[in-house]
Amino acid sequence: MTVRMDCDETCASFYIEGDIYDEHAECLVGMIHSYVRRGIKDLEIKLCDTYYISSKGQEYLQVLKNTLGDQGVWLSFHGQLRNLNYRYRPLK
């Protein structure tokens, strides 16, 4: 997994290339939490060339989205997901 980030004082975007396994999702969650601690309230994850997200990785990202939503932080997901592994469940 490769991550490229763009951010300013109000928004942060994470561009992901490559498959997301458990440890990658954990790392991504940590990076996002560090931006939230800095006061960023609008975040997005763009899946560019991602074809597989492990089931545990999906769980980490879903919990992150729910937790941040409870804190008033907006986290959105974008990307071409139709080619993802059959284990993929859309993140709500």
PDB file with one MODEL, atoms N, CA, C and O in Angstrom:
MODEL        1
ATOM      1  N   MET A   1       0.839  -1.165   0.000  1.00  0.00           N
ATOM      2  CA  MET A   1       0.000   0.000   0.000  1.00  0.00           C
ATOM      3  C   MET A   1       0.889   1.234   0.000  1.00  0.00           C
ATOM      4  O   MET A   1       1.876   1.301   0.733  1.00  0.00           O
ATOM      5  N   THR A   2       0.539   2.190  -0.811  1.00  0.00           N
ATOM      6  CA  THR A   2       1.213   3.481  -0.864  1.00  0.00           C
ATOM      7  C   THR A   2       0.180   4.560  -0.577  1.00  0.00           C
ATOM      8  O   THR A   2      -0.936   4.515  -1.096  1.00  0.00           O
ATOM      9  N   VAL A   3       0.549   5.519   0.242  1.00  0.00           N
ATOM     10  CA  VAL A   3      -0.360   6.605   0.610  1.00  0.00           C
ATOM     11  C   VAL A   3       0.267   7.931   0.207  1.00  0.00           C
ATOM     12  O   VAL A   3       1.437   8.197   0.479  1.00  0.00           O
ATOM     13  N   ARG A   4      -0.537   8.752  -0.444  1.00  0.00           N
ATOM     14  CA  ARG A   4      -0.156  10.137  -0.733  1.00  0.00           C
ATOM     15  C   ARG A   4      -1.194  10.992  -0.043  1.00  0.00           C
ATOM     16  O   ARG A   4      -2.381  10.669  -0.077  1.00  0.00           O
ATOM     17  N   MET A   5      -0.772  12.076   0.584  1.00  0.00           N
ATOM     18  CA  MET A   5      -1.691  12.929   1.337  1.00  0.00           C
ATOM     19  C   MET A   5      -1.641  14.360   0.834  1.00  0.00           C
ATOM     20  O   MET A   5      -0.581  14.878   0.482  1.00  0.00           O
ATOM     21  N   ASP A   6      -2.798  14.981   0.807  1.00  0.00           N
ATOM     22  CA  ASP A   6      -2.933  16.419   0.579  1.00  0.00           C
ATOM     23  C   ASP A   6      -3.736  16.958   1.737  1.00  0.00           C
ATOM     24  O   ASP A   6      -4.760  16.380   2.102  1.00  0.00           O
ATOM     25  N   CYS A   7      -3.295  18.053   2.324  1.00  0.00           N
ATOM     26  CA  CYS A   7      -4.082  18.600   3.419  1.00  0.00           C
ATOM     27  C   CYS A   7      -3.872  20.102   3.543  1.00  0.00           C
ATOM     28  O   CYS A   7      -2.875  20.659   3.085  1.00  0.00           O
ATOM     29  N   ASP A   8      -4.844  20.729   4.178  1.00  0.00           N
ATOM     30  CA  ASP A   8      -4.728  22.116   4.589  1.00  0.00           C
ATOM     31  C   ASP A   8      -5.300  22.198   5.998  1.00  0.00           C
ATOM     32  O   ASP A   8      -5.453  21.167   6.653  1.00  0.00           O
ATOM     33  N   GLU A   9      -5.618  23.382   6.477  1.00  0.00           N
ATOM     34  CA  GLU A   9      -6.064  23.500   7.861  1.00  0.00           C
ATOM     35  C   GLU A   9      -7.485  22.990   8.109  1.00  0.00           C
ATOM     36  O   GLU A   9      -7.903  22.900   9.263  1.00  0.00           O
ATOM     37  N   THR A  10      -8.244  22.652   7.045  1.00  0.00           N
ATOM     38  CA  THR A  10      -9.623  22.192   7.240  1.00  0.00           C
ATOM     39  C   THR A  10      -9.913  20.805   6.691  1.00  0.00           C
ATOM     40  O   THR A  10     -10.887  20.173   7.099  1.00  0.00           O
ATOM     41  N   CYS A  11      -9.089  20.322   5.778  1.00  0.00           N
ATOM     42  CA  CYS A  11      -9.392  19.077   5.069  1.00  0.00           C
ATOM     43  C   CYS A  11      -8.119  18.270   4.824  1.00  0.00           C
ATOM     44  O   CYS A  11      -7.041  18.830   4.621  1.00  0.00           O
ATOM     45  N   ALA A  12      -8.265  16.940   4.847  1.00  0.00           N
ATOM     46  CA  ALA A  12      -7.140  16.062   4.514  1.00  0.00           C
ATOM     47  C   ALA A  12      -7.638  14.968   3.580  1.00  0.00           C
ATOM     48  O   ALA A  12      -8.684  14.364   3.821  1.00  0.00           O
ATOM     49  N   SER A  13      -6.891  14.717   2.520  1.00  0.00           N
ATOM     50  CA  SER A  13      -7.214  13.661   1.560  1.00  0.00           C
ATOM     51  C   SER A  13      -6.085  12.646   1.546  1.00  0.00           C
ATOM     52  O   SER A  13      -4.909  13.007   1.517  1.00  0.00           O
ATOM     53  N   PHE A  14      -6.457  11.364   1.567  1.00  0.00           N
ATOM     54  CA  PHE A  14      -5.509  10.259   1.537  1.00  0.00           C
ATOM     55  C   PHE A  14      -5.759   9.466   0.257  1.00  0.00           C
ATOM     56  O   PHE A  14      -6.845   8.916   0.074  1.00  0.00           O
ATOM     57  N   TYR A  15      -4.767   9.403  -0.627  1.00  0.00           N
ATOM     58  CA  TYR A  15      -4.864   8.668  -1.881  1.00  0.00           C
ATOM     59  C   TYR A  15      -4.139   7.334  -1.695  1.00  0.00           C
ATOM     60  O   TYR A  15      -2.932   7.311  -1.453  1.00  0.00           O
ATOM     61  N   ILE A  16      -4.869   6.234  -1.806  1.00  0.00           N
ATOM     62  CA  ILE A  16      -4.334   4.907  -1.523  1.00  0.00           C
ATOM     63  C   ILE A  16      -4.134   4.144  -2.836  1.00  0.00           C
ATOM     64  O   ILE A  16      -5.035   4.072  -3.671  1.00  0.00           O
ATOM     65  N   GLU A  17      -2.957   3.589  -2.997  1.00  0.00           N
ATOM     66  CA  GLU A  17      -2.665   2.696  -4.121  1.00  0.00           C
ATOM     67  C   GLU A  17      -2.165   1.382  -3.551  1.00  0.00           C
ATOM     68  O   GLU A  17      -1.318   1.368  -2.658  1.00  0.00           O
ATOM     69  N   GLY A  18      -2.679   0.298  -4.057  1.00  0.00           N
ATOM     70  CA  GLY A  18      -2.270  -1.021  -3.601  1.00  0.00           C
ATOM     71  C   GLY A  18      -3.290  -1.630  -2.654  1.00  0.00           C
ATOM     72  O   GLY A  18      -4.203  -0.957  -2.176  1.00  0.00           O
ATOM     73  N   ASP A  19      -3.115  -2.892  -2.399  1.00  0.00           N
ATOM     74  CA  ASP A  19      -4.032  -3.629  -1.534  1.00  0.00           C
ATOM     75  C   ASP A  19      -3.870  -3.199  -0.084  1.00  0.00           C
ATOM     76  O   ASP A  19      -2.805  -2.741   0.330  1.00  0.00           O
ATOM     77  N   ILE A  20      -4.944  -3.356   0.677  1.00  0.00           N
ATOM     78  CA  ILE A  20      -4.945  -2.952   2.083  1.00  0.00           C
ATOM     79  C   ILE A  20      -5.111  -4.206   2.937  1.00  0.00           C
ATOM     80  O   ILE A  20      -6.161  -4.849   2.934  1.00  0.00           O
ATOM     81  N   TYR A  21      -4.059  -4.533   3.658  1.00  0.00           N
ATOM     82  CA  TYR A  21      -4.084  -5.661   4.590  1.00  0.00           C
ATOM     83  C   TYR A  21      -4.243  -5.118   6.005  1.00  0.00           C
ATOM     84  O   TYR A  21      -4.261  -3.905   6.211  1.00  0.00           O
ATOM     85  N   ASP A  22      -4.356  -6.016   6.973  1.00  0.00           N
ATOM     86  CA  ASP A  22      -4.631  -5.615   8.359  1.00  0.00           C
ATOM     87  C   ASP A  22      -3.682  -4.524   8.846  1.00  0.00           C
ATOM     88  O   ASP A  22      -4.121  -3.484   9.337  1.00  0.00           O
ATOM     89  N   GLU A  23      -2.379  -4.768   8.707  1.00  0.00           N
ATOM     90  CA  GLU A  23      -1.397  -3.816   9.226  1.00  0.00           C
ATOM     91  C   GLU A  23      -1.437  -2.480   8.488  1.00  0.00           C
ATOM     92  O   GLU A  23      -1.144  -1.440   9.078  1.00  0.00           O
ATOM     93  N   HIS A  24      -1.799  -2.499   7.198  1.00  0.00           N
ATOM     94  CA  HIS A  24      -1.928  -1.252   6.441  1.00  0.00           C
ATOM     95  C   HIS A  24      -3.103  -0.439   6.962  1.00  0.00           C
ATOM     96  O   HIS A  24      -3.004   0.777   7.129  1.00  0.00           O
ATOM     97  N   ALA A  25      -4.219  -1.119   7.217  1.00  0.00           N
ATOM     98  CA  ALA A  25      -5.400  -0.427   7.721  1.00  0.00           C
ATOM     99  C   ALA A  25      -5.114   0.170   9.093  1.00  0.00           C
ATOM    100  O   ALA A  25      -5.527   1.295   9.376  1.00  0.00           O
ATOM    101  N   GLU A  26      -4.412  -0.568   9.947  1.00  0.00           N
ATOM    102  CA  GLU A  26      -4.044  -0.049  11.270  1.00  0.00           C
ATOM    103  C   GLU A  26      -3.213   1.224  11.137  1.00  0.00           C
ATOM    104  O   GLU A  26      -3.440   2.198  11.856  1.00  0.00           O
ATOM    105  N   CYS A  27      -2.269   1.214  10.232  1.00  0.00           N
ATOM    106  CA  CYS A  27      -1.401   2.377   9.997  1.00  0.00           C
ATOM    107  C   CYS A  27      -2.222   3.557   9.485  1.00  0.00           C
ATOM    108  O   CYS A  27      -2.045   4.685   9.944  1.00  0.00           O
ATOM    109  N   LEU A  28      -3.112   3.301   8.540  1.00  0.00           N
ATOM    110  CA  LEU A  28      -3.964   4.342   7.989  1.00  0.00           C
ATOM    111  C   LEU A  28      -4.852   4.952   9.072  1.00  0.00           C
ATOM    112  O   LEU A  28      -5.024   6.170   9.126  1.00  0.00           O
ATOM    113  N   VAL A  29      -5.411   4.109   9.927  1.00  0.00           N
ATOM    114  CA  VAL A  29      -6.234   4.592  11.040  1.00  0.00           C
ATOM    115  C   VAL A  29      -5.400   5.505  11.946  1.00  0.00           C
ATOM    116  O   VAL A  29      -5.877   6.559  12.368  1.00  0.00           O
ATOM    117  N   GLY A  30      -4.180   5.113  12.241  1.00  0.00           N
ATOM    118  CA  GLY A  30      -3.300   5.941  13.065  1.00  0.00           C
ATOM    119  C   GLY A  30      -3.013   7.291  12.424  1.00  0.00           C
ATOM    120  O   GLY A  30      -3.036   8.319  13.099  1.00  0.00           O
ATOM    121  N   MET A  31      -2.741   7.291  11.118  1.00  0.00           N
ATOM    122  CA  MET A  31      -2.481   8.548  10.413  1.00  0.00           C
ATOM    123  C   MET A  31      -3.697   9.461  10.461  1.00  0.00           C
ATOM    124  O   MET A  31      -3.566  10.662  10.698  1.00  0.00           O
ATOM    125  N   ILE A  32      -4.875   8.897  10.238  1.00  0.00           N
ATOM    126  CA  ILE A  32      -6.096   9.702  10.235  1.00  0.00           C
ATOM    127  C   ILE A  32      -6.350  10.278  11.621  1.00  0.00           C
ATOM    128  O   ILE A  32      -6.711  11.448  11.749  1.00  0.00           O
ATOM    129  N   HIS A  33      -6.166   9.466  12.661  1.00  0.00           N
ATOM    130  CA  HIS A  33      -6.359   9.971  14.018  1.00  0.00           C
ATOM    131  C   HIS A  33      -5.400  11.129  14.333  1.00  0.00           C
ATOM    132  O   HIS A  33      -5.769  12.054  15.056  1.00  0.00           O
ATOM    133  N   SER A  34      -4.186  11.085  13.802  1.00  0.00           N
ATOM    134  CA  SER A  34      -3.252  12.179  14.066  1.00  0.00           C
ATOM    135  C   SER A  34      -3.745  13.485  13.439  1.00  0.00           C
ATOM    136  O   SER A  34      -3.547  14.553  14.017  1.00  0.00           O
ATOM    137  N   TYR A  35      -4.378  13.417  12.275  1.00  0.00           N
ATOM    138  CA  TYR A  35      -4.931  14.620  11.654  1.00  0.00           C
ATOM    139  C   TYR A  35      -6.143  15.127  12.426  1.00  0.00           C
ATOM    140  O   TYR A  35      -6.334  16.336  12.558  1.00  0.00           O
ATOM    141  N   VAL A  36      -6.963  14.207  12.936  1.00  0.00           N
ATOM    142  CA  VAL A  36      -8.129  14.606  13.730  1.00  0.00           C
ATOM    143  C   VAL A  36      -7.677  15.302  15.011  1.00  0.00           C
ATOM    144  O   VAL A  36      -8.282  16.290  15.426  1.00  0.00           O
ATOM    145  N   ARG A  37      -6.623  14.793  15.635  1.00  0.00           N
ATOM    146  CA  ARG A  37      -6.097  15.439  16.843  1.00  0.00           C
ATOM    147  C   ARG A  37      -5.610  16.862  16.557  1.00  0.00           C
ATOM    148  O   ARG A  37      -5.587  17.704  17.455  1.00  0.00           O
ATOM    149  N   ARG A  38      -5.227  17.126  15.319  1.00  0.00           N
ATOM    150  CA  ARG A  38      -4.780  18.476  14.931  1.00  0.00           C
ATOM    151  C   ARG A  38      -5.958  19.397  14.616  1.00  0.00           C
ATOM    152  O   ARG A  38      -5.766  20.583  14.350  1.00  0.00           O
ATOM    153  N   GLY A  39      -7.180  18.851  14.646  1.00  0.00           N
ATOM    154  CA  GLY A  39      -8.362  19.675  14.419  1.00  0.00           C
ATOM    155  C   GLY A  39      -9.004  19.537  13.059  1.00  0.00           C
ATOM    156  O   GLY A  39      -9.971  20.241  12.765  1.00  0.00           O
ATOM    157  N   ILE A  40      -8.498  18.653  12.219  1.00  0.00           N
ATOM    158  CA  ILE A  40      -9.104  18.438  10.899  1.00  0.00           C
ATOM    159  C   ILE A  40     -10.439  17.721  11.090  1.00  0.00           C
ATOM    160  O   ILE A  40     -10.508  16.698  11.771  1.00  0.00           O
ATOM    161  N   LYS A  41     -11.510  18.266  10.480  1.00  0.00           N
ATOM    162  CA  LYS A  41     -12.852  17.693  10.641  1.00  0.00           C
ATOM    163  C   LYS A  41     -13.427  17.118   9.347  1.00  0.00           C
ATOM    164  O   LYS A  41     -14.515  16.543   9.359  1.00  0.00           O
ATOM    165  N   ASP A  42     -12.715  17.264   8.241  1.00  0.00           N
ATOM    166  CA  ASP A  42     -13.186  16.779   6.944  1.00  0.00           C
ATOM    167  C   ASP A  42     -12.067  15.956   6.315  1.00  0.00           C
ATOM    168  O   ASP A  42     -11.028  16.496   5.934  1.00  0.00           O
ATOM    169  N   LEU A  43     -12.285  14.649   6.208  1.00  0.00           N
ATOM    170  CA  LEU A  43     -11.261  13.747   5.673  1.00  0.00           C
ATOM    171  C   LEU A  43     -11.854  12.885   4.575  1.00  0.00           C
ATOM    172  O   LEU A  43     -13.042  12.563   4.589  1.00  0.00           O
ATOM    173  N   GLU A  44     -11.014  12.519   3.632  1.00  0.00           N
ATOM    174  CA  GLU A  44     -11.470  11.597   2.598  1.00  0.00           C
ATOM    175  C   GLU A  44     -10.374  10.596   2.282  1.00  0.00           C
ATOM    176  O   GLU A  44      -9.184  10.906   2.326  1.00  0.00           O
ATOM    177  N   ILE A  45     -10.811   9.390   1.962  1.00  0.00           N
ATOM    178  CA  ILE A  45      -9.914   8.327   1.515  1.00  0.00           C
ATOM    179  C   ILE A  45     -10.298   8.012   0.084  1.00  0.00           C
ATOM    180  O   ILE A  45     -11.440   7.648  -0.198  1.00  0.00           O
ATOM    181  N   LYS A  46      -9.342   8.152  -0.813  1.00  0.00           N
ATOM    182  CA  LYS A  46      -9.573   7.842  -2.230  1.00  0.00           C
ATOM    183  C   LYS A  46      -8.795   6.576  -2.570  1.00  0.00           C
ATOM    184  O   LYS A  46      -7.566   6.554  -2.505  1.00  0.00           O
ATOM    185  N   LEU A  47      -9.520   5.532  -2.929  1.00  0.00           N
ATOM    186  CA  LEU A  47      -8.912   4.257  -3.313  1.00  0.00           C
ATOM    187  C   LEU A  47      -8.628   4.313  -4.812  1.00  0.00           C
ATOM    188  O   LEU A  47      -9.546   4.220  -5.627  1.00  0.00           O
ATOM    189  N   CYS A  48      -7.359   4.464  -5.171  1.00  0.00           N
ATOM    190  CA  CYS A  48      -6.982   4.649  -6.573  1.00  0.00           C
ATOM    191  C   CYS A  48      -6.779   3.314  -7.293  1.00  0.00           C
ATOM    192  O   CYS A  48      -7.506   3.015  -8.240  1.00  0.00           O
ATOM    193  N   ASP A  49      -5.831   2.528  -6.872  1.00  0.00           N
ATOM    194  CA  ASP A  49      -5.549   1.225  -7.469  1.00  0.00           C
ATOM    195  C   ASP A  49      -5.610   0.154  -6.387  1.00  0.00           C
ATOM    196  O   ASP A  49      -4.652  -0.588  -6.173  1.00  0.00           O
ATOM    197  N   THR A  50      -6.742   0.088  -5.715  1.00  0.00           N
ATOM    198  CA  THR A  50      -6.927  -0.870  -4.628  1.00  0.00           C
ATOM    199  C   THR A  50      -7.881  -1.950  -5.107  1.00  0.00           C
ATOM    200  O   THR A  50      -9.006  -1.657  -5.512  1.00  0.00           O
ATOM    201  N   TYR A  51      -7.429  -3.211  -5.062  1.00  0.00           N
ATOM    202  CA  TYR A  51      -8.255  -4.316  -5.531  1.00  0.00           C
ATOM    203  C   TYR A  51      -8.665  -5.257  -4.409  1.00  0.00           C
ATOM    204  O   TYR A  51      -9.512  -6.127  -4.609  1.00  0.00           O
ATOM    205  N   TYR A  52      -8.073  -5.090  -3.233  1.00  0.00           N
ATOM    206  CA  TYR A  52      -8.369  -5.989  -2.121  1.00  0.00           C
ATOM    207  C   TYR A  52      -8.232  -5.247  -0.804  1.00  0.00           C
ATOM    208  O   TYR A  52      -7.260  -4.524  -0.585  1.00  0.00           O
ATOM    209  N   ILE A  53      -9.210  -5.429   0.069  1.00  0.00           N
ATOM    210  CA  ILE A  53      -9.127  -4.948   1.442  1.00  0.00           C
ATOM    211  C   ILE A  53      -9.438  -6.147   2.325  1.00  0.00           C
ATOM    212  O   ILE A  53     -10.507  -6.744   2.201  1.00  0.00           O
ATOM    213  N   SER A  54      -8.522  -6.503   3.210  1.00  0.00           N
ATOM    214  CA  SER A  54      -8.749  -7.659   4.081  1.00  0.00           C
ATOM    215  C   SER A  54     -10.002  -7.429   4.920  1.00  0.00           C
ATOM    216  O   SER A  54     -10.403  -6.286   5.138  1.00  0.00           O
ATOM    217  N   SER A  55     -10.613  -8.494   5.383  1.00  0.00           N
ATOM    218  CA  SER A  55     -11.838  -8.353   6.176  1.00  0.00           C
ATOM    219  C   SER A  55     -11.564  -7.582   7.465  1.00  0.00           C
ATOM    220  O   SER A  55     -12.383  -6.759   7.873  1.00  0.00           O
ATOM    221  N   LYS A  56     -10.432  -7.835   8.108  1.00  0.00           N
ATOM    222  CA  LYS A  56     -10.075  -7.099   9.325  1.00  0.00           C
ATOM    223  C   LYS A  56      -9.789  -5.635   8.982  1.00  0.00           C
ATOM    224  O   LYS A  56     -10.138  -4.737   9.749  1.00  0.00           O
ATOM    225  N   GLY A  57      -9.159  -5.397   7.842  1.00  0.00           N
ATOM    226  CA  GLY A  57      -8.912  -4.029   7.389  1.00  0.00           C
ATOM    227  C   GLY A  57     -10.215  -3.277   7.166  1.00  0.00           C
ATOM    228  O   GLY A  57     -10.327  -2.104   7.522  1.00  0.00           O
ATOM    229  N   GLN A  58     -11.208  -3.953   6.573  1.00  0.00           N
ATOM    230  CA  GLN A  58     -12.518  -3.336   6.388  1.00  0.00           C
ATOM    231  C   GLN A  58     -13.145  -2.988   7.730  1.00  0.00           C
ATOM    232  O   GLN A  58     -13.745  -1.927   7.901  1.00  0.00           O
ATOM    233  N   GLU A  59     -12.990  -3.906   8.677  1.00  0.00           N
ATOM    234  CA  GLU A  59     -13.540  -3.674  10.015  1.00  0.00           C
ATOM    235  C   GLU A  59     -12.880  -2.457  10.665  1.00  0.00           C
ATOM    236  O   GLU A  59     -13.570  -1.612  11.237  1.00  0.00           O
ATOM    237  N   TYR A  60     -11.546  -2.361  10.583  1.00  0.00           N
ATOM    238  CA  TYR A  60     -10.831  -1.207  11.146  1.00  0.00           C
ATOM    239  C   TYR A  60     -11.349   0.101  10.543  1.00  0.00           C
ATOM    240  O   TYR A  60     -11.580   1.074  11.261  1.00  0.00           O
ATOM    241  N   LEU A  61     -11.527   0.115   9.225  1.00  0.00           N
ATOM    242  CA  LEU A  61     -11.965   1.333   8.556  1.00  0.00           C
ATOM    243  C   LEU A  61     -13.416   1.669   8.893  1.00  0.00           C
ATOM    244  O   LEU A  61     -13.762   2.843   9.027  1.00  0.00           O
ATOM    245  N   GLN A  62     -14.264   0.655   9.030  1.00  0.00           N
ATOM    246  CA  GLN A  62     -15.663   0.900   9.399  1.00  0.00           C
ATOM    247  C   GLN A  62     -15.759   1.446  10.818  1.00  0.00           C
ATOM    248  O   GLN A  62     -16.507   2.391  11.066  1.00  0.00           O
ATOM    249  N   VAL A  63     -15.014   0.866  11.746  1.00  0.00           N
ATOM    250  CA  VAL A  63     -15.004   1.354  13.133  1.00  0.00           C
ATOM    251  C   VAL A  63     -14.486   2.798  13.163  1.00  0.00           C
ATOM    252  O   VAL A  63     -15.029   3.640  13.877  1.00  0.00           O
ATOM    253  N   LEU A  64     -13.442   3.076  12.392  1.00  0.00           N
ATOM    254  CA  LEU A  64     -12.905   4.431  12.309  1.00  0.00           C
ATOM    255  C   LEU A  64     -13.977   5.404  11.846  1.00  0.00           C
ATOM    256  O   LEU A  64     -14.181   6.450  12.462  1.00  0.00           O
ATOM    257  N   LYS A  65     -14.659   5.061  10.764  1.00  0.00           N
ATOM    258  CA  LYS A  65     -15.705   5.938  10.224  1.00  0.00           C
ATOM    259  C   LYS A  65     -16.794   6.186  11.266  1.00  0.00           C
ATOM    260  O   LYS A  65     -17.228   7.324  11.443  1.00  0.00           O
ATOM    261  N   ASN A  66     -17.235   5.147  11.949  1.00  0.00           N
ATOM    262  CA  ASN A  66     -18.285   5.301  12.958  1.00  0.00           C
ATOM    263  C   ASN A  66     -17.809   6.132  14.145  1.00  0.00           C
ATOM    264  O   ASN A  66     -18.530   7.006  14.627  1.00  0.00           O
ATOM    265  N   THR A  67     -16.599   5.857  14.612  1.00  0.00           N
ATOM    266  CA  THR A  67     -16.044   6.587  15.752  1.00  0.00           C
ATOM    267  C   THR A  67     -15.891   8.064  15.437  1.00  0.00           C
ATOM    268  O   THR A  67     -16.252   8.917  16.247  1.00  0.00           O
ATOM    269  N   LEU A  68     -15.356   8.367  14.257  1.00  0.00           N
ATOM    270  CA  LEU A  68     -15.171   9.775  13.881  1.00  0.00           C
ATOM    271  C   LEU A  68     -16.508  10.468  13.700  1.00  0.00           C
ATOM    272  O   LEU A  68     -16.664  11.633  14.067  1.00  0.00           O
ATOM    273  N   GLY A  69     -17.479   9.751  13.130  1.00  0.00           N
ATOM    274  CA  GLY A  69     -18.815  10.325  12.962  1.00  0.00           C
ATOM    275  C   GLY A  69     -19.428  10.719  14.288  1.00  0.00           C
ATOM    276  O   GLY A  69     -20.087  11.753  14.392  1.00  0.00           O
ATOM    277  N   ASP A  70     -19.210   9.892  15.309  1.00  0.00           N
ATOM    278  CA  ASP A  70     -19.707  10.205  16.653  1.00  0.00           C
ATOM    279  C   ASP A  70     -19.032  11.444  17.228  1.00  0.00           C
ATOM    280  O   ASP A  70     -19.576  12.092  18.122  1.00  0.00           O
ATOM    281  N   GLN A  71     -17.839  11.778  16.715  1.00  0.00           N
ATOM    282  CA  GLN A  71     -17.089  12.945  17.187  1.00  0.00           C
ATOM    283  C   GLN A  71     -17.331  14.183  16.323  1.00  0.00           C
ATOM    284  O   GLN A  71     -16.723  15.230  16.547  1.00  0.00           O
ATOM    285  N   GLY A  72     -18.225  14.060  15.329  1.00  0.00           N
ATOM    286  CA  GLY A  72     -18.514  15.188  14.453  1.00  0.00           C
ATOM    287  C   GLY A  72     -17.509  15.384  13.334  1.00  0.00           C
ATOM    288  O   GLY A  72     -17.424  16.464  12.749  1.00  0.00           O
ATOM    289  N   VAL A  73     -16.746  14.335  13.034  1.00  0.00           N
ATOM    290  CA  VAL A  73     -15.750  14.388  11.963  1.00  0.00           C
ATOM    291  C   VAL A  73     -16.307  13.646  10.751  1.00  0.00           C
ATOM    292  O   VAL A  73     -16.841  12.545  10.888  1.00  0.00           O
ATOM    293  N   TRP A  74     -16.185  14.243   9.572  1.00  0.00           N
ATOM    294  CA  TRP A  74     -16.683  13.643   8.339  1.00  0.00           C
ATOM    295  C   TRP A  74     -15.560  12.864   7.663  1.00  0.00           C
ATOM    296  O   TRP A  74     -14.500  13.421   7.378  1.00  0.00           O
ATOM    297  N   LEU A  75     -15.792  11.567   7.405  1.00  0.00           N
ATOM    298  CA  LEU A  75     -14.839  10.727   6.682  1.00  0.00           C
ATOM    299  C   LEU A  75     -15.570  10.095   5.516  1.00  0.00           C
ATOM    300  O   LEU A  75     -16.541   9.365   5.712  1.00  0.00           O
ATOM    301  N   SER A  76     -15.110  10.369   4.298  1.00  0.00           N
ATOM    302  CA  SER A  76     -15.745   9.802   3.113  1.00  0.00           C
ATOM    303  C   SER A  76     -14.755   8.920   2.359  1.00  0.00           C
ATOM    304  O   SER A  76     -13.541   9.103   2.441  1.00  0.00           O
ATOM    305  N   PHE A  77     -15.308   7.960   1.624  1.00  0.00           N
ATOM    306  CA  PHE A  77     -14.525   7.032   0.818  1.00  0.00           C
ATOM    307  C   PHE A  77     -14.910   7.212  -0.640  1.00  0.00           C
ATOM    308  O   PHE A  77     -16.088   7.361  -0.965  1.00  0.00           O
ATOM    309  N   HIS A  78     -13.912   7.199  -1.521  1.00  0.00           N
ATOM    310  CA  HIS A  78     -14.144   7.331  -2.963  1.00  0.00           C
ATOM    311  C   HIS A  78     -13.245   6.344  -3.696  1.00  0.00           C
ATOM    312  O   HIS A  78     -12.198   5.946  -3.186  1.00  0.00           O
ATOM    313  N   GLY A  79     -13.662   5.954  -4.897  1.00  0.00           N
ATOM    314  CA  GLY A  79     -12.781   5.139  -5.726  1.00  0.00           C
ATOM    315  C   GLY A  79     -13.521   4.081  -6.516  1.00  0.00           C
ATOM    316  O   GLY A  79     -14.714   3.846  -6.325  1.00  0.00           O
ATOM    317  N   GLN A  80     -12.782   3.455  -7.400  1.00  0.00           N
ATOM    318  CA  GLN A  80     -13.302   2.362  -8.208  1.00  0.00           C
ATOM    319  C   GLN A  80     -13.236   1.085  -7.399  1.00  0.00           C
ATOM    320  O   GLN A  80     -12.156   0.522  -7.222  1.00  0.00           O
ATOM    321  N   LEU A  81     -14.363   0.621  -6.908  1.00  0.00           N
ATOM    322  CA  LEU A  81     -14.369  -0.521  -6.007  1.00  0.00           C
ATOM    323  C   LEU A  81     -14.903  -1.796  -6.652  1.00  0.00           C
ATOM    324  O   LEU A  81     -14.892  -2.846  -6.011  1.00  0.00           O
ATOM    325  N   ARG A  82     -15.358  -1.742  -7.873  1.00  0.00           N
ATOM    326  CA  ARG A  82     -15.995  -2.909  -8.469  1.00  0.00           C
ATOM    327  C   ARG A  82     -15.034  -4.083  -8.655  1.00  0.00           C
ATOM    328  O   ARG A  82     -15.488  -5.220  -8.781  1.00  0.00           O
ATOM    329  N   ASN A  83     -13.729  -3.845  -8.676  1.00  0.00           N
ATOM    330  CA  ASN A  83     -12.756  -4.917  -8.879  1.00  0.00           C
ATOM    331  C   ASN A  83     -12.220  -5.509  -7.582  1.00  0.00           C
ATOM    332  O   ASN A  83     -11.341  -6.371  -7.608  1.00  0.00           O
ATOM    333  N   LEU A  84     -12.746  -5.050  -6.447  1.00  0.00           N
ATOM    334  CA  LEU A  84     -12.224  -5.532  -5.180  1.00  0.00           C
ATOM    335  C   LEU A  84     -12.569  -6.995  -4.955  1.00  0.00           C
ATOM    336  O   LEU A  84     -13.530  -7.525  -5.511  1.00  0.00           O
ATOM    337  N   ASN A  85     -11.760  -7.625  -4.129  1.00  0.00           N
ATOM    338  CA  ASN A  85     -11.949  -9.022  -3.742  1.00  0.00           C
ATOM    339  C   ASN A  85     -13.374  -9.249  -3.263  1.00  0.00           C
ATOM    340  O   ASN A  85     -14.014  -8.327  -2.758  1.00  0.00           O
ATOM    341  N   TYR A  86     -13.870 -10.458  -3.416  1.00  0.00           N
ATOM    342  CA  TYR A  86     -15.241 -10.797  -3.057  1.00  0.00           C
ATOM    343  C   TYR A  86     -15.549 -10.549  -1.593  1.00  0.00           C
ATOM    344  O   TYR A  86     -16.720 -10.444  -1.227  1.00  0.00           O
ATOM    345  N   ARG A  87     -14.545 -10.454  -0.751  1.00  0.00           N
ATOM    346  CA  ARG A  87     -14.772 -10.202   0.666  1.00  0.00           C
ATOM    347  C   ARG A  87     -15.141  -8.756   0.933  1.00  0.00           C
ATOM    348  O   ARG A  87     -15.581  -8.429   2.035  1.00  0.00           O
ATOM    349  N   TYR A  88     -14.973  -7.887  -0.043  1.00  0.00           N
ATOM    350  CA  TYR A  88     -15.211  -6.465   0.164  1.00  0.00           C
ATOM    351  C   TYR A  88     -16.683  -6.196   0.449  1.00  0.00           C
ATOM    352  O   TYR A  88     -17.563  -6.710  -0.242  1.00  0.00           O
ATOM    353  N   ARG A  89     -16.942  -5.392   1.464  1.00  0.00           N
ATOM    354  CA  ARG A  89     -18.275  -4.868   1.766  1.00  0.00           C
ATOM    355  C   ARG A  89     -18.177  -3.357   1.700  1.00  0.00           C
ATOM    356  O   ARG A  89     -17.255  -2.782   2.278  1.00  0.00           O
ATOM    357  N   PRO A  90     -19.110  -2.688   1.004  1.00  0.00           N
ATOM    358  CA  PRO A  90     -19.029  -1.229   0.925  1.00  0.00           C
ATOM    359  C   PRO A  90     -19.057  -0.608   2.320  1.00  0.00           C
ATOM    360  O   PRO A  90     -19.802  -1.053   3.193  1.00  0.00           O
ATOM    361  N   LEU A  91     -18.249   0.412   2.516  1.00  0.00           N
ATOM    362  CA  LEU A  91     -18.225   1.138   3.775  1.00  0.00           C
ATOM    363  C   LEU A  91     -19.342   2.146   3.766  1.00  0.00           C
ATOM    364  O   LEU A  91     -19.487   2.895   2.800  1.00  0.00           O
ATOM    365  N   LYS A  92     -20.122   2.187   4.800  1.00  0.00           N
ATOM    366  CA  LYS A  92     -21.282   3.099   4.856  1.00  0.00           C
ATOM    367  C   LYS A  92     -20.918   4.388   5.516  1.00  0.00           C
ATOM    368  O   LYS A  92     -21.763   5.273   5.651  1.00  0.00           O
TER     369      LYS A  92
ENDMDL
END
